[in-house]
Structures are given as C-alpha cells and as structure tokens.
Amino acid sequence: MSTRRNFLRRFARAGAASVIAASFNEKGIAHAIDATRFVSGRAPDDVAMDEDFWLEIQRAFTVDRTLINLNNGGVSPSPKVVQEAMRRYLEYSNSAPVYTMWRHLDPQIESVRRRLALNFGCDMEEIAITRNASESLENCQFGIDLKPGDEVLTTNQDYPRMLSTWKQRERREGIKLRQISIPVPATHDQIFEAFEKAISPKTKIIHFCHITNLSGQIYPVKRIVQMARARGIETIVDGAHAYAHFPFKHADLDCDYYGSSLHKWLTAPFGTGLLYVRKNKIAQTWSLMGSMEESNANIRKFEEIGTHPSANALAINEALDFHEGIGAERKAARLRYLYQRWARRIEGKKGVKLLTSFDPKLGCGLTLVNIAGVDPIKLSGYLQTEYRIISTVIKHPEFEGLRVTPNVYTTLRDIDIFAEAMEKVVEKGLPA
C-alpha cells in the first residue's frame, strides 16, 4: 500500500491521480509508474509524444481494438470508470426510483453543476445540464423573442439541426434567416470580416460555431461576440465540438449563450449536454419546455423535461475527473500530434488537400481531408471494408472530404494504419 500511496502522490502532482485511482488495479498502477513519473512540469507538446503515458490512458477504455474508430466527433466511448459510475447509479435508482432516484440522487446533480461551472469558468447558477448540444441550443433559439422581419445571421456550415430550427421559426413566425459562406480553411480575420460585412439593421441574433463539425475550423468567438454586443445583437455559440476538446474558459469567449454535448470530447455518458446562459439573460429567455413563473430566473428551468435518469448526469463527474486528470493542454496537444502524424505523410502529394489548419488557434483534433478525384463516400467505404476504419463523410455544396476525429484512446498504430491506407489511395486510387 505504501507503494500505491507514493505513486498516487506523484501522479497527483502530474494532474492525473483520479484517472489512475479510478481506472486501474494495483498491478496497473505499478505498471504505470514509469509512464507518469516525469509528466509534471513537462511541456504538453512533449507529453503528446510520450507513448508510455498515453498507453495508460488508452487502457482505461473498453473499446473494440479490431476497429479503428476515427469518428469520435459523432459520439465517443466513455472510459470504464464512467461506465461503472453510470451503472452504479442506475442500479441504485432501480432499487426504488421514486425514493432512491428522486430523493437521493437527483439532488446530487448539483455537484455536477458546480463541477461544470468550475471547469467552464462561470457561476454554477449559469449552467444547465441537458441531453445534448441540440437541446441546449434550441432552448436559446426558441427562447429568445423575435418579431416578423427580424434577422438571424449564421453560416451555411452550421449544424443542420440548428439551421432547421431557425428555418422552422422562419416559416412559422416570419423571421429571416441569412446564411453566409466562410472559406475552408479560413483565418480569424476572414471569419470576423464575413460576419461584420453581413450585419444589417435588422440583424438581431448571430448564431455560429465555436468549432465547426464539418472541417474543424475554430472561430474567433470573443471578437464576434463583442462586435455583435456593441451593436445590440445577441450571439448564440454552438460549442458541440469544442468543450473538453481544447482548453478555454468562459472569459476567453465572453458569450451570453453557449451549448455543448458532453458525450463527444469529454467522454461523458451518451445523452449529456451543457447549456450556459449568462445570469442576467436567464429571465428573458423562455425555456424549451414549459416552466413555472417562479422559476423564471432559475437556470434549472431549462432542465424541465419530465422524468429522466439521474445516472447519466451524475457520471459526468467521473468524466470530468478523467479529463482534468489528463490535463486539457496535454489532451489538445495529443490530438494535434495525431493529426500531424498522418497528415504530414500525405501533405503536398498530388491531389491532397488538407482542409483543417495546423495552427492551434485555428484547428485541433477534428480534421477534414480531400483527395482530388476520389469520392469520399467510396473512400470511407473502402477504409471500413479493407481496414475496419470508421470515418465520416462530409458533403457540402462548397467542399467535401473525409472527416477524421481520433480521441485519447487512439493509438499510433491506428493512426499509422490510416496513414498507410491513405497513401495507397493517393498513389494508386481506389481499387475497381
């Protein structure tokens, strides 16, 4: 036990004690000592290449290693510690749900609200726990009052469900949805100027992504938010792919509304999300489902969806432990390293176009690549059939390609197999 305690003290200094303590037995802890002893104080880019460290993170997952899953941007598997926590809470709920779930577990969700607020950098009375980014954002999209003729400004790269929501309000209420085009990839100046030029006297809301789900383009959120605020325009930020993907706090965004899914980059249970609403905006924003007047200024009104499990929300705590244990800077550095490992092998080759920047201010772990003359649908099918590689096809009127989203459990072997397969396609094309 003394060896175990000494190790945990060392790993705590490295910021990862909770990961190992929750995920490994005595043998696993002893095996991990050498991999984690020197993490503390090392630069994230250095740790990103330390395969001993990442081996222990990879072992925390129960994924099928016969598959190479490069679509974690859709939904990511959770580490075992999160799965076990959710199972524990669910089993306890089922012992007498009206008592154990409603009276014992539901009140404990406040601890999750507090943890999310600390991680996001805001007051816990500004955080609602939802089921996904769509539910979070639709609370804002339907909750802000608009009149016929009022204009919502967004891009043609925003998430389809969010665009459908605005189009429904357009059909039903007579508001106007305006979509602008953004270059792929783009600089922050190009994105900012595109929004600034598109503003009209009728613009009431600007809705945009923190990072797009299509190409992984990171937007200059704070610049857009502050520019809009100076003109009396509300901003809704879609952070579905940003939260726990790369490091930031609310102060880095300064937004009034922010929605994200937690089952992507945080690796929380499926069907968990986060909604941030600035405190002075809560009362004026209608909840998606009906709430009592006395809850008007209470962030919890956005959680009024009827009976739902406590287990999903409570296991977010373990996901936060896991994420914070790794360290947000190290995690982002690792994701960028994985991108560069395969992308540099095919960069510059005939027909290859990387649609995600290597600049950490502009991109991270969600990336898009196009091979001229190769249908991404057929390419994705070939990779899955021949290599058991799962990827995502992106088809947009202005660009297309293969979206690649590894996560912290992804191995270098996975990345190298993908890189080798892509090299073959670049050089020889797809087989007939």
C-alpha positions as CSV (number, residue, x, y, z in Angstrom):
1,M,0.0,0.0,0.0
2,S,2.9,2.4,0.6
3,T,4.0,2.0,-3.0
4,R,0.5,2.7,-4.2
5,R,0.2,5.9,-2.0
6,N,3.6,7.1,-3.1
7,F,2.6,6.6,-6.7
8,L,-0.7,8.4,-6.3
9,R,1.1,11.4,-4.8
10,R,3.4,11.5,-7.7
11,F,0.6,11.2,-10.2
12,A,-1.5,13.9,-8.4
13,R,1.3,16.3,-9.0
14,A,1.1,15.4,-12.6
15,G,-2.7,16.1,-12.5
16,A,-3.8,12.5,-13.2
17,A,-4.3,10.7,-9.9
18,S,-8.0,10.5,-10.3
19,V,-7.7,8.7,-13.6
20,I,-5.4,6.0,-12.4
21,A,-7.0,5.6,-9.0
22,A,-10.4,5.0,-10.6
23,S,-9.3,3.0,-13.6
24,F,-6.5,0.6,-12.6
25,N,-5.9,-2.1,-10.1
26,E,-2.6,-2.4,-8.0
27,K,-0.8,-4.1,-10.9
28,G,-2.0,-1.5,-13.4
29,I,-0.8,1.3,-11.1
30,A,2.6,-0.3,-10.6
31,H,2.9,-0.7,-14.4
32,A,2.1,3.0,-14.9
33,I,4.7,4.5,-12.6
34,D,7.4,4.9,-15.1
35,A,5.0,6.3,-17.7
36,T,3.8,9.1,-15.4
37,R,6.7,9.9,-13.1
38,F,8.1,12.7,-15.3
39,V,4.9,14.2,-16.7
40,S,4.7,17.0,-14.2
41,G,6.4,20.1,-15.4
42,R,6.9,18.8,-19.0
43,A,5.5,20.8,-21.9
44,P,2.2,19.5,-23.4
45,D,3.8,19.0,-26.8
46,D,6.5,16.8,-25.2
47,V,3.9,14.7,-23.3
48,A,1.9,14.4,-26.5
49,M,4.7,12.1,-27.9
50,D,5.1,10.0,-24.7
51,E,3.6,6.7,-25.7
52,D,4.1,5.2,-22.2
53,F,1.9,7.9,-20.7
54,W,-0.8,7.5,-23.4
55,L,-0.7,3.7,-23.1
56,E,-2.2,4.0,-19.6
57,I,-4.9,6.4,-20.9
58,Q,-5.7,4.0,-23.7
59,R,-6.1,1.1,-21.3
60,A,-8.8,3.0,-19.4
61,F,-11.2,2.3,-22.3
62,T,-13.1,-0.9,-23.2
63,V,-13.2,-0.2,-27.0
64,D,-13.0,-2.9,-29.7
65,R,-9.4,-2.8,-30.9
66,T,-10.3,-4.7,-34.1
67,L,-11.9,-1.5,-35.2
68,I,-10.1,1.9,-35.7
69,N,-12.7,4.4,-34.7
70,L,-12.0,7.8,-36.3
71,N,-15.5,9.2,-35.7
72,N,-15.3,10.2,-32.1
73,G,-16.7,13.6,-33.1
74,G,-20.1,12.0,-33.5
75,V,-20.1,10.3,-30.1
76,S,-17.1,9.0,-28.2
77,P,-17.0,5.9,-26.0
78,S,-16.6,6.6,-22.3
79,P,-13.7,5.2,-20.2
80,K,-14.6,2.3,-17.9
81,V,-14.7,4.5,-14.8
82,V,-17.5,6.5,-16.3
83,Q,-19.4,3.4,-17.5
84,E,-19.1,1.9,-14.0
85,A,-20.3,5.0,-12.3
86,M,-23.3,5.3,-14.5
87,R,-24.1,1.6,-14.0
88,R,-23.8,2.0,-10.2
89,Y,-26.2,5.0,-10.1
90,L,-28.6,3.2,-12.4
91,E,-28.7,0.1,-10.3
92,Y,-29.3,2.1,-7.2
93,S,-32.1,4.1,-8.9
94,N,-33.8,0.8,-9.8
95,S,-34.0,-0.3,-6.2
96,A,-36.8,2.2,-5.6
97,P,-36.7,5.0,-8.1
98,V,-39.3,7.3,-6.6
99,Y,-37.2,7.3,-3.4
100,T,-33.6,6.5,-4.4
101,M,-33.6,8.4,-7.7
102,W,-35.9,11.4,-7.0
103,R,-35.0,11.9,-3.3
104,H,-31.4,10.7,-3.1
105,L,-29.7,11.0,-6.5
106,D,-31.4,14.0,-8.2
107,P,-30.2,16.5,-5.5
108,Q,-26.6,15.3,-6.0
109,I,-26.7,16.6,-9.6
110,E,-26.0,20.0,-8.1
111,S,-22.4,18.7,-7.5
112,V,-22.1,18.1,-11.3
113,R,-23.4,21.6,-12.0
114,R,-20.7,23.0,-9.6
115,R,-18.0,21.0,-11.3
116,L,-19.0,22.0,-14.8
117,A,-19.2,25.7,-13.8
118,L,-15.7,25.4,-12.3
119,N,-14.4,23.8,-15.4
120,F,-16.1,26.3,-17.8
121,G,-15.2,29.3,-15.6
122,C,-18.7,30.6,-14.6
123,D,-21.2,30.8,-11.8
124,M,-23.0,27.5,-11.2
125,E,-26.3,29.3,-11.5
126,E,-25.5,29.8,-15.1
127,I,-25.1,26.1,-16.0
128,A,-27.9,23.8,-17.1
129,I,-27.4,20.1,-17.6
130,T,-29.1,18.9,-20.8
131,R,-29.1,15.9,-23.0
132,N,-27.0,17.2,-25.9
133,A,-26.0,20.4,-27.7
134,S,-29.1,20.4,-29.8
135,E,-31.4,20.6,-26.7
136,S,-29.1,23.3,-25.2
137,L,-29.1,25.4,-28.4
138,E,-32.8,25.0,-29.1
139,N,-33.5,26.4,-25.6
140,C,-31.8,29.6,-26.9
141,Q,-33.1,29.5,-30.4
142,F,-36.7,29.1,-29.4
143,G,-36.3,31.1,-26.2
144,I,-35.2,34.5,-27.5
145,D,-38.2,36.6,-28.6
146,L,-38.1,37.7,-32.2
147,K,-40.6,39.6,-34.4
148,P,-41.5,39.1,-38.1
149,G,-38.8,40.6,-40.2
150,D,-36.1,40.2,-37.5
151,E,-32.9,38.7,-39.0
152,V,-30.8,35.8,-37.7
153,L,-27.3,35.7,-39.2
154,T,-25.5,32.4,-39.4
155,T,-23.3,30.4,-41.9
156,N,-24.1,27.6,-44.3
157,Q,-21.7,25.4,-42.3
158,D,-23.6,25.4,-39.1
159,Y,-25.1,22.2,-37.8
160,P,-28.2,21.0,-39.9
161,R,-30.5,20.6,-36.9
162,M,-29.7,24.2,-35.7
163,L,-30.4,25.5,-39.2
164,S,-33.7,23.5,-39.4
165,T,-34.7,25.1,-36.1
166,W,-34.2,28.6,-37.5
167,K,-36.0,27.7,-40.7
168,Q,-39.0,26.5,-38.7
169,R,-39.2,29.8,-36.9
170,E,-38.8,31.5,-40.3
171,R,-41.8,29.5,-41.7
172,R,-43.9,29.9,-38.5
173,E,-43.1,33.4,-37.4
174,G,-41.9,35.3,-40.4
175,I,-38.3,35.9,-39.2
176,K,-35.5,36.0,-41.7
177,L,-32.6,33.5,-41.7
178,R,-29.5,34.7,-43.5
179,Q,-26.6,32.3,-44.2
180,I,-23.2,33.4,-45.2
181,S,-20.3,31.4,-46.7
182,I,-16.9,31.1,-44.9
183,P,-13.7,29.9,-46.8
184,V,-12.4,26.5,-45.8
185,P,-10.0,26.7,-44.2
186,A,-10.1,30.4,-43.1
187,T,-8.2,32.8,-41.0
188,H,-9.8,34.5,-38.0
189,D,-9.8,37.8,-39.8
190,Q,-11.6,36.3,-42.8
191,I,-14.3,34.9,-40.5
192,F,-14.7,38.0,-38.5
193,E,-14.9,40.2,-41.6
194,A,-17.5,37.9,-43.2
195,F,-19.8,38.3,-40.2
196,E,-19.2,42.1,-39.8
197,K,-20.0,42.8,-43.5
198,A,-23.2,40.7,-43.4
199,I,-24.8,42.5,-40.5
200,S,-27.8,44.6,-41.4
201,P,-30.1,46.9,-39.4
202,K,-32.5,44.0,-39.0
203,T,-29.9,41.6,-37.5
204,K,-31.0,40.6,-34.0
205,I,-29.0,37.3,-33.5
206,I,-25.7,35.9,-34.7
207,H,-25.5,32.1,-34.4
208,F,-22.2,30.4,-35.1
209,C,-19.9,27.5,-34.1
210,H,-17.0,27.7,-31.8
211,I,-15.5,24.9,-34.0
212,T,-17.4,23.5,-37.0
213,N,-18.4,19.9,-37.2
214,L,-17.5,19.9,-40.9
215,S,-13.9,20.9,-41.1
216,G,-12.8,21.6,-37.5
217,Q,-12.4,25.3,-38.2
218,I,-12.1,27.3,-34.9
219,Y,-13.8,30.7,-34.9
220,P,-12.7,33.9,-33.2
221,V,-15.6,33.7,-30.7
222,K,-14.7,36.6,-28.4
223,R,-14.2,39.1,-31.3
224,I,-17.5,38.2,-32.9
225,V,-19.4,38.3,-29.6
226,Q,-18.0,41.7,-28.6
227,M,-18.5,43.1,-32.1
228,A,-22.2,42.0,-32.0
229,R,-22.8,43.2,-28.5
230,A,-21.6,46.7,-29.4
231,R,-24.4,46.7,-32.0
232,G,-27.0,45.4,-29.7
233,I,-27.0,41.9,-31.3
234,E,-27.4,38.7,-29.3
235,T,-25.0,35.8,-30.0
236,I,-25.6,32.1,-29.6
237,V,-22.4,29.9,-29.7
238,D,-22.6,26.3,-30.8
239,G,-19.8,24.6,-28.8
240,A,-20.9,21.0,-29.5
241,H,-17.3,20.0,-30.6
242,A,-15.3,22.5,-28.5
243,Y,-15.9,21.7,-24.8
244,A,-13.1,19.4,-23.5
245,H,-11.6,19.3,-27.0
246,F,-9.1,22.1,-26.4
247,P,-8.6,24.4,-23.4
248,F,-10.6,27.6,-22.9
249,K,-12.7,29.3,-20.2
250,H,-15.8,31.4,-20.5
251,A,-13.7,34.5,-20.1
252,D,-12.0,33.6,-23.4
253,L,-15.4,33.7,-25.1
254,D,-17.4,36.3,-23.3
255,C,-20.6,34.9,-24.8
256,D,-24.2,35.1,-23.4
257,Y,-25.3,31.7,-24.7
258,Y,-23.3,28.5,-25.2
259,G,-24.4,24.9,-25.8
260,S,-22.3,21.7,-26.0
261,S,-22.6,18.0,-25.9
262,L,-20.6,16.1,-23.3
263,H,-20.6,12.7,-24.9
264,K,-18.1,13.8,-27.5
265,W,-14.8,15.2,-26.3
266,L,-15.5,15.0,-22.6
267,T,-16.3,11.2,-23.0
268,A,-19.3,11.6,-20.6
269,P,-22.3,9.3,-20.8
270,F,-24.4,9.3,-24.0
271,G,-27.1,11.9,-23.8
272,T,-25.5,14.5,-21.7
273,G,-25.0,18.2,-22.6
274,L,-24.3,21.6,-21.1
275,L,-26.1,24.9,-21.5
276,Y,-24.6,28.2,-20.4
277,V,-26.8,31.3,-20.1
278,R,-25.4,34.5,-18.6
279,K,-27.3,35.2,-15.4
280,N,-28.9,38.4,-16.5
281,K,-30.2,36.7,-19.6
282,I,-32.0,33.8,-18.0
283,A,-35.2,35.5,-17.1
284,Q,-35.7,36.9,-20.6
285,T,-35.1,33.5,-22.3
286,W,-38.1,31.2,-22.5
287,S,-37.4,27.5,-21.6
288,L,-37.9,24.9,-24.4
289,M,-40.5,23.1,-22.3
290,G,-42.9,24.8,-20.0
291,S,-41.7,26.1,-16.6
292,M,-43.4,27.9,-13.7
293,E,-43.3,31.6,-13.4
294,E,-41.5,31.4,-10.1
295,S,-38.6,29.6,-12.0
296,N,-38.3,32.5,-14.5
297,A,-34.8,33.5,-13.4
298,N,-33.6,30.0,-12.4
299,I,-31.2,28.2,-14.8
300,R,-32.9,24.9,-13.8
301,K,-35.9,25.8,-15.8
302,F,-34.0,24.7,-18.9
303,E,-33.8,21.2,-17.4
304,E,-37.6,20.7,-17.1
305,I,-38.1,17.7,-19.4
306,G,-40.1,15.4,-17.2
307,T,-38.8,12.1,-15.7
308,H,-35.3,11.3,-16.8
309,P,-32.4,9.3,-15.3
310,S,-30.1,10.7,-12.7
311,A,-27.3,8.2,-13.6
312,N,-26.3,9.9,-16.9
313,A,-25.8,13.3,-15.3
314,L,-24.1,12.1,-12.1
315,A,-21.5,10.1,-14.1
316,I,-20.4,13.4,-15.7
317,N,-18.3,13.9,-12.5
318,E,-16.2,10.9,-13.4
319,A,-15.8,12.1,-16.9
320,L,-14.6,15.5,-15.6
321,D,-12.1,13.6,-13.3
322,F,-10.8,11.7,-16.3
323,H,-10.5,14.8,-18.5
324,E,-8.9,17.0,-15.8
325,G,-6.6,14.2,-14.8
326,I,-5.1,14.0,-18.3
327,G,-5.0,17.8,-18.5
328,A,-6.7,19.9,-21.1
329,E,-3.4,21.2,-22.6
330,R,-1.9,17.8,-22.8
331,K,-5.1,16.4,-24.4
332,A,-5.2,19.1,-27.1
333,A,-1.5,18.6,-27.8
334,R,-2.0,14.9,-28.2
335,L,-4.9,15.4,-30.7
336,R,-2.9,17.9,-32.7
337,Y,0.0,15.4,-32.7
338,L,-2.2,12.6,-34.0
339,Y,-3.5,14.9,-36.8
340,Q,0.0,15.9,-37.9
341,R,1.3,12.3,-37.7
342,W,-1.0,11.2,-40.6
343,A,-1.4,14.5,-42.4
344,R,2.3,15.2,-42.8
345,R,2.7,11.9,-44.6
346,I,0.3,12.9,-47.4
347,E,0.7,16.7,-47.3
348,G,1.9,18.1,-50.6
349,K,1.2,14.9,-52.5
350,K,-0.7,15.3,-55.8
351,G,-4.5,15.8,-55.2
352,V,-4.3,16.0,-51.4
353,K,-6.0,19.0,-49.8
354,L,-6.0,19.4,-46.0
355,L,-9.0,21.5,-45.1
356,T,-8.0,21.9,-41.4
357,S,-5.2,24.2,-40.3
358,F,-2.2,23.0,-38.3
359,D,-2.3,26.3,-36.4
360,P,-3.6,25.5,-32.9
361,K,-5.6,28.7,-32.9
362,L,-7.5,27.5,-36.0
363,G,-7.8,23.8,-35.6
364,C,-7.2,20.8,-33.3
365,G,-8.4,17.2,-33.3
366,L,-11.4,17.4,-35.7
367,T,-10.0,17.4,-39.2
368,L,-11.0,17.2,-42.9
369,V,-9.0,15.9,-45.9
370,N,-9.9,15.7,-49.6
371,I,-8.3,13.7,-52.3
372,A,-9.0,15.1,-55.8
373,G,-11.0,12.7,-57.9
374,V,-11.8,10.3,-55.0
375,D,-15.4,10.2,-53.9
376,P,-15.3,10.5,-50.1
377,I,-18.3,8.1,-49.8
378,K,-16.4,5.4,-51.7
379,L,-13.2,6.2,-49.8
380,S,-15.0,5.8,-46.4
381,G,-16.5,2.5,-47.6
382,Y,-13.1,1.2,-48.8
383,L,-11.4,2.1,-45.5
384,Q,-14.1,0.3,-43.5
385,T,-14.2,-2.8,-45.7
386,E,-10.5,-3.2,-46.1
387,Y,-9.1,-1.8,-42.8
388,R,-12.1,-1.6,-40.4
389,I,-11.5,2.1,-40.1
390,I,-14.6,4.2,-39.2
391,S,-14.7,7.7,-40.6
392,T,-17.2,10.4,-41.5
393,V,-18.1,11.6,-45.0
394,I,-18.6,15.4,-45.4
395,K,-20.5,16.5,-48.4
396,H,-21.1,20.3,-48.5
397,P,-22.1,22.3,-51.6
398,E,-18.8,24.2,-51.4
399,F,-16.4,21.4,-50.3
400,E,-16.2,17.7,-49.4
401,G,-13.9,15.2,-47.8
402,L,-13.3,12.7,-45.1
403,R,-13.6,13.8,-41.5
404,V,-11.1,12.3,-39.1
405,T,-11.7,12.5,-35.3
406,P,-9.5,10.3,-33.1
407,N,-9.5,10.6,-29.3
408,V,-7.2,10.0,-26.4
409,Y,-7.6,6.2,-26.6
410,T,-6.5,6.2,-30.3
411,T,-3.1,4.5,-30.7
412,L,-0.2,5.4,-33.0
413,R,-0.8,2.0,-34.7
414,D,-4.3,3.1,-35.5
415,I,-3.1,6.4,-37.0
416,D,-0.3,4.7,-39.0
417,I,-2.6,2.2,-40.5
418,F,-4.9,5.0,-41.6
419,A,-2.0,7.0,-43.0
420,E,-0.7,4.0,-44.9
421,A,-4.2,3.4,-46.4
422,M,-4.5,7.0,-47.4
423,E,-1.0,6.9,-49.0
424,K,-2.1,4.0,-51.1
425,V,-5.2,5.7,-52.3
426,V,-3.3,8.9,-53.1
427,E,-0.8,7.0,-55.2
428,K,-3.0,4.3,-56.8
429,G,-6.6,5.5,-56.4
430,L,-9.4,3.3,-55.1
431,P,-9.4,-0.3,-56.4
432,A,-12.1,-1.0,-59.1
